Amino acid sequence: MVIASIVVNCTSDQFEEIKKWIGKKNELEIVQTMDQKIAVVIEADSTESVAVISEEINSLNGVTSVEIVSHFFEDEIFNSSDIPN
């Protein structure tokens, strides 16, 4: 399991719609909102999934940016050739 936290910056006119969209996704949890910012926790199977989800959020109408705040991936399995000797 990979866990990441992000801040989604939105335009004021799309803020509520973006919150609704995020709230419908099982792998996303809104932890706080302030002004036009939404703090979100992502739980995914891989770092690639976190990237895909972040890109999907960033492509929503009214999203001005997505900032990764933290990213925990210690349980992710790496190929042994990826580990330096």
C-alpha positions as CSV (number, residue, x, y, z in Angstrom):
1,M,0.0,0.0,0.0
2,V,1.2,3.4,-0.9
3,I,-0.1,6.5,0.9
4,A,0.4,10.0,-0.3
5,S,-1.0,13.4,0.7
6,I,-1.7,16.2,-1.8
7,V,-3.1,19.7,-1.8
8,V,-5.5,20.4,-4.7
9,N,-5.7,24.1,-5.6
10,C,-9.0,25.1,-7.3
11,T,-10.8,28.0,-8.7
12,S,-13.6,29.3,-6.5
13,D,-16.3,28.6,-9.0
14,Q,-15.4,24.9,-9.3
15,F,-14.4,24.2,-5.7
16,E,-17.6,22.4,-4.7
17,E,-17.8,20.3,-7.8
18,I,-14.1,19.2,-7.4
19,K,-14.8,18.3,-3.7
20,K,-17.8,16.2,-4.8
21,W,-15.7,14.4,-7.5
22,I,-12.9,13.6,-5.0
23,G,-15.5,12.5,-2.4
24,K,-16.8,9.8,-4.8
25,K,-13.5,8.1,-5.2
26,N,-12.8,5.2,-2.8
27,E,-9.0,5.7,-2.8
28,L,-9.3,9.4,-1.9
29,E,-10.1,11.0,1.4
30,I,-10.6,14.7,2.0
31,V,-9.0,15.6,5.3
32,Q,-9.4,19.4,5.2
33,T,-10.5,22.3,3.0
34,M,-9.6,25.9,3.3
35,D,-10.1,28.8,0.8
36,Q,-9.7,27.1,-2.6
37,K,-7.5,24.3,-1.3
38,I,-8.4,20.7,-0.6
39,A,-6.1,18.4,1.4
40,V,-6.5,14.9,0.2
41,V,-5.0,11.5,1.2
42,I,-4.5,8.9,-1.5
43,E,-4.3,5.2,-0.8
44,A,-3.1,3.2,-3.8
45,D,-1.3,0.0,-4.8
46,S,1.7,1.7,-6.3
47,T,3.6,4.9,-6.8
48,E,2.5,4.8,-10.4
49,S,-1.2,4.7,-9.3
50,V,-0.6,7.7,-7.1
51,A,0.9,9.6,-10.1
52,V,-2.1,8.6,-12.4
53,I,-4.6,9.7,-9.7
54,S,-2.8,13.0,-9.2
55,E,-2.7,13.6,-13.0
56,E,-6.4,12.8,-13.2
57,I,-7.2,15.3,-10.5
58,N,-5.0,17.9,-12.1
59,S,-6.9,17.5,-15.4
60,L,-10.2,18.4,-13.8
61,N,-11.9,21.6,-14.9
62,G,-11.1,24.3,-12.2
63,V,-8.0,22.6,-10.7
64,T,-5.1,25.0,-10.9
65,S,-2.4,22.7,-9.4
66,V,-1.8,19.6,-7.4
67,E,1.0,19.6,-4.9
68,I,2.4,16.4,-3.3
69,V,3.0,17.0,0.4
70,S,4.1,13.5,1.5
71,H,4.6,10.1,-0.1
72,F,5.0,6.8,1.9
73,F,5.9,3.7,-0.1
74,E,8.0,1.5,2.1
75,D,5.7,-1.6,1.5
76,E,6.1,-1.3,-2.3
77,I,8.0,-4.2,-3.7
78,F,11.1,-3.3,-5.8
79,N,12.8,-5.5,-8.3
80,S,16.1,-6.7,-6.7
81,S,18.0,-5.3,-9.6
82,D,16.8,-1.8,-8.5
83,I,18.5,-2.1,-5.1
84,P,22.1,-0.9,-5.2
85,N,24.8,-3.3,-3.9
